Amino acid sequence: MPPLLEARNVTKIFGGGLLNKDKTTTALEDFSFAIADSPPSVTAIVGESGSGKTTLARLLLGLLAPTSGEVRYKGKDLRALAAEERRTFLREVQVIFQDPYEVYNPFYKVDHVLETPIEKFKLAPSRQKARTLIEETLSAVGLRSEETLGRYPHQLSGGQRQRVMVARALLLRPRLIIADEPVSMVDASLRATILDSLRELNQQFGISLIYITHDLTTAYQISEDIIVLYRGSVAEVGDVEQIVQEPQHPYTRLLVGSIPLPDPEVTWEKEKRADGSAGGPSDGRVGCRFADRCPHVMAVCREKAPPLFKTADHRAAACYLYREHPPLPGSQMNEVMAGFPHPLPPLPAAGEGS
């Protein structure tokens, strides 16, 4: 059975237009990843600004077309889906965006964002059934309908607006929800509530999650597997417990060392870096993209980008510090992830398959 959603050797390059033919930015490079049809899983995509997280989300949703490679839904390229297949995809793969306020039309009450998918996908045979469905779904994400419905977006708190978006996604009973920084714009006191709602979607309703964030702390709280992105490429991947507790890639160590500690006597870990900056997406340089910031940089790091080395059963790191371990082909990244206990079949040669 093919994966529910899969990226195959996806690269996305921006720029290179008529006026800037020589100026391009590689936001994501040769990225392969899949979400199994079952069992439901929770995967975190983590990285700082400019790492390619949101570009990846938009590619998986079909909002952007890859420069090369394919995004496949149930084995078929998103760009080749027939009308009915596209409709099924839109129902089964839902998204929760970073800023819920942008999703709302301020001239409509919040009821509108819940009633629209019910009408579009014919989820209820009558207005009364639709109302009951909305009330049950709001309750499932911790909202009371009498305190939510009939209000305008500005009359709700940020946490309430975001939970309405979770409810909207849940209405369709999707197979997968892509949550792009869903708690970054709400108060810290509300983050746990929203994370609990997302976890409930996975555990109670069997919905897989792709949780995109710059915050390792919340990624650790909610996910089973984690993919650490740096400037469009995978730095480390695997079991979240192992990676957060004992990071191997120097960039992951930097992220973990940047987490504030509750003990005022313990200072943050300081990064020993060469000249260089965090940068944005790739600027076309060869070699490891973290080389200019890495305290362990070697000559080979500047000559050739490292592959993912399988350092344990459920983890891999793209770093020459682990070159004694076997390399892991990018197309087999899921081999080290809990959601895929078995490797994916090999990719077809160029021109093969659909």
N, C-alpha and C positions, 0 to 999 in steps of 0.2 A: 504494500500500500504506500503510495507516495506521501511525503510530508504534507501537512495542512498548508504551510507557507514556507517558502524556501528562497533564499538568495544564492545564486550560483555565480561565483567569480564576478561579482558586481563591482564595477568602477564607475564613479561619478566625477566628471570634470566640468567645472564651471569656467566661463570665459571663452576666449578664442573666437569672439565674434568678428564682425566685419571691421570694426575699428580697433580691436585689440587682439589681433591674430596670434601674437606671441605671448600674451599674458593669460595664463590659465592657472587654475587652482584645482588640485586634486583633493576633493572633500572625502572621498572613500575609495580605497584601492583594493581590488581583488578580494572582496569580502564574500565568504561563503558561510551560510548559517541556515538552520532549518528548525521549524517548530513541528514536532510530531503530531500526527492526527490523534494519538492517545499514547500514554496518559496525559492529563493536563499538567502543565509545568509552569514555573515562574522563573524567567530569565531576566537578569538585570544587565543593562548596557550602561557602562560608567565611563566618564571621562570629563576633562575640563572643557571650557568653552573652546570651540574650534576643533574638537576631536572628530566630528562627523556624526554625532548621535542623532540630531534632528534630521540631517540629510538621510540617514539610514531609515528613520521612521517614515519619512515622506516617500522613499523608494518602496518600502514594504507596503505602503497604502496605495501605491499607484499614482500618487500625486506628482511624482517626478519619474522620468524615464531614465534608466541607466545609460551611461555612455557606452559601456560594454557589459556583457553578462546578462543574466536574466533574473527576474523575480517571478517565481512560479506559485500558483495556487492550485493545490491538488494535482500537481504535475504539469500544469499548463501555464505558459507565459501569460502574464497579466495583459499584455498588449494584444493577445490573440483570443481573449475571452469573448464568447458570444453574448448577446444581450441578456439572456436568462442566467448565464453563468456569472456575468458581471453583477447582476442583481443579488445572486446568492453570495458572492464574495462580499458585497457591501453590507450584507446582513451578518455574515459570519465573522468578519474582521472589523472591529470597531476601534475607535480612538478616543482618548481623553487628552485634551491639550493642556498646556501649561497655564494659560490664562483663561479661566472659564468665562470671564466677562465678555471677551471678544466673540464668543459663540452666540451670545444672546442678542436679540434685537431689543433695544431699550424701550421700544414702543409696544412690545407685546409682553403679556404676563408670562411667567415661567412655565405655565401650563402648555404654552405653545411648543416648546422644545420637546415636550413629552408626547403631545398629541400628534405631532407631525410624523414621527416614525410609525406610530400605530396606524395612521391613515395610509401612509405610503406603502407599508408592507402588509396592510390588512390583517392586523394582529387581533382585532376584536370585531365581532359581528354587529355591535350596537354601541351607542354612546355610553350607556350604563356599564356595559362590560369593559369598555375602554377606561372609564373612570375607576372601576374596581381594580383593573390591572395596574393603573398608575399608582393608586393608593398602596397596593400590595408591594409594588416595586420600591416606592419611596420608603416604606417601612423596612424593607430588606437592607437598605443602606443607612438606616438610623435616622430617618426624617419622618416627622409627623405631617400628614397631608394638610391638616387644618392650619399648620403654621407655615406651610410652604406654598400651596396652591392659591391662586388668586392674587399673588403679589408680583410686583415688577422686580427685575433683577437687582436694582439698586436698593431694594428693601430687604434683601437677604445678605447675610455675611459671606465673605469669601469662601469659608468652609462649606456653607450651605449650598452656594452656587456650584462648587466643585462636586459635592455629593449628588446634586441634581444631574450633573453630567455623568456620574457613575451610574445613576439610576437610568438615565436615557440609554446608555450602552447596554445595561442589563435587560431592558425591555425587550430587546431583540434576541435575547438568549444566544449571544454570539459564541463562537468556538474560541476566539482569540480577541483580547483587548490590548492595544498598544497604548501605554500610558506614558506620555512625554512630559516629564517634570511635573507630575500632577500635584505635588505638595510644595513646590518651591515658592508659591505666592500666597500661602496661607500661614496663619500664625502657628508657631511651634506647638501650641497647646492643641491644635486641631489636626496636626499631621498624623498623630497616632490613630485618630478616629478614621481618617480617610484610608490610611494603610490597612487598618482592620477591615474596612469595607472591601478593599481590593483583595485582601487575603480570603475573605469570605466568598468572594466571587469564584476564586480558584477552588476552595475546599468544598463549598456547599453546592455550587452550580457547575463545577467541572470545567471552568473556563481557564484557558491558558493565558498568561500575562507576559508581555514584554515591557519591563519597567525601565524607562530611560531616565537617567539622573546624573547629576554631578556629585551627589551626596552619597559617599560610601556607607554612611551610618544607616540610612533608610534602605539602601540596597541590601545591606547585611540583614536587616530586620525582616525583609519580605521575600527574598529570592532564594532559590535553590542553587542556581548556577549564575555565574557572572562573566561578562566579557568586558575587558578593560580596553578602551580605544584610546589611541594617541595619534593625533594628526592623521586620521583616516585609516589607520592600520591597527590590527589587533596586537596588544602588548602581552596580555595574559588572559587565559580562559580556563574555566573549570568550576569545581565545587566552591561555593562562596565561603564556606567555613574555613577551608584550607587557605584560600587566597587572602582573605582579610586577616586571619590569624598569623599566617606566615607568608607574606608576599615574597615573590621571587624576582619579578622584574623590577629594576631600579625605579621605573616610573610608578608602579603600584606601591612600592615602598614610600615614595614621596607622597602619594595620595593618603596612605594610611598614616604616615607621620604628620600630616597636616590636620588630622582630626583633633579638635580641642579636647583636652583631658580635664576631668573634674577636680584634679588635684592641683592647687596653685603652686605647689612646690616642684611640680614636674613641668618642664618647658617642652614646647613642641620640638620634634626632631628637625634639625636643620639640614638642608640639602647642600652637599658639596658639589658645586657645578662648575663646569667650564664656561667660557664666555658663550652666550646664546640666550635666547628668550623662549618663553613658552610657545611663541609663534602661533600661527593659525594652521589651517590645512596645509598639506604638502606644497612646497614651492618647487618641486621637481628635482631636488637633490637626491643623489644616490646614497645607498647605505641606510643604516638605522636612523630613523627620524628623531630618536631621543639622544643621539650621540653628542650633540652640543651641550646637553645638560647632564650627561651621565658621568658619575664619578668613577666608573669602571671602564670607560671607553678604551677600545683597542684599535689597532690599525684596521683589522678586518671589518670593524663596525662602520667605518667610513667608506669601505669599498663595495660592500654588498649587504642588502637588507637581510636580516636573519629570518629563517623560517621559524615556525612554531616547533619547539622541541618538547616532546612528551616527557615530562619530568616525573609523573606519577600516573596512576590509573585514571584519576579524575582531574588532571590539570596539565596545562602546557604553557610555556613562556617563550616569547620571541626574543631571545637574548643569547648571545654567544657565550655567556657564562655557563650555559648548560649544553654546550655543543657535544658533550660526550653522550648525551641522550639521543634517542632516535628522532629524526624530524617527523613532523606530523603534517601531511598535505593539508592545505587550507580547506579543501573540499571535505575533509574528514574531521573538521574541528568538533563536530558533534560527538565524535567517538569518546571524548573526555567529559561529556556533559550528562547529567543524571537523566534528562528527558529523552536521551537517545542511548539506550544501553548497547545498541549495535551500530556499527558504522553505516553510513549511507552508501548506496551503490555508487560506483565511480561515475564521474561526469562523462557524458558522451563527447566524442571528438567534435571539433568545430564543424558545423553543418549537419550533424546527426540529430535525430529526434526533432520534437516540435517545441 
